[in-house]
Amino acid sequence: MIEVAQDVFLGRGTAVNWVVLREGSDLTLIDAGYPRDADRVVASIEGIGNRLEDVVAVLVTHAHIDHIGGLAALLRRHPAPVFAHRFELPNLTGVSHEQATPAAVVRHSWRAPGRRWLAEIIRAGGAGKVSVDSALAFGSGGELDLPGRPTALLSGGHTSGHSAFLLRREGVLVTGDALVTGHPLSRVRGPQLLPAFFSHDPDAAERSLDVLASAPAGILVPGHGDQWAGDPAVAVEQARAALRR
């Protein structure tokens, strides 16, 4: 776990990240990695001196298996409430599946780095399907009444209800997959969009960068890649420049 700001922690799984927000002894968990990352999530929480039972709620940036796969195992141990944007609930509950098909993933992973990544995510449970039947919609507008006081920012495109989370007090923007800083299938380093085939609506994903650009933050914490320090508007500019290469 990396403490990117006071009581804001970045955890790492199988080429994917999650975030833990702490307020006193209470925690908010944002995302949960692949199915077989669940033990890593628990270990990361224990590594900062807390327990899984300290998790008050789970927030979901979006319902792709690399971000919600660990939830089934975690919720069996500790049934915390799970929240997502109302537009994302169909993906989270399994009614719809706005996710790249296995065939598309394999087709784009034929080069050596991609093959290694593909083997890793399959071992991590990435070939399965997951859902959370009991998920709830979080409120819109303003800070959520959860540890860390995150504000949800709808940033659809990658999925319809993809949300980033702004931590105003700490100046941190948790971007999920709306803006990342690296991925095994990308040769770009630094702020960027994921390869377009991962997104339900790539054009909308690019438009959602405007939402992130105006966020008052100085640290970005992405769903893939390292944390990034700087103005989100600069990160968005770099991501759009990468699209033009």
ABEGO torsion letter per residue (X at the ends): XBBABBGBBBBBBBGBBBBBBBBEABBBBBEAEBAAAAAAAAAAAAAAGBBAAABABBBBABABAAAAAAAAAAAAABBBBBBBBAAAAAAAAGABBBBBBAAAAAAAAABAAAAAAAAAAAAAGAABBBBBAABBBBBBEEBBBBBGGBBBBBBBGABAABBBBBBAAAGBBBAEAABBAEBAABABBEBBBBBAAABABAAAAAAAAAAAAABBBABBBBABEBBBBEBAAAAAAAAAAAAAX
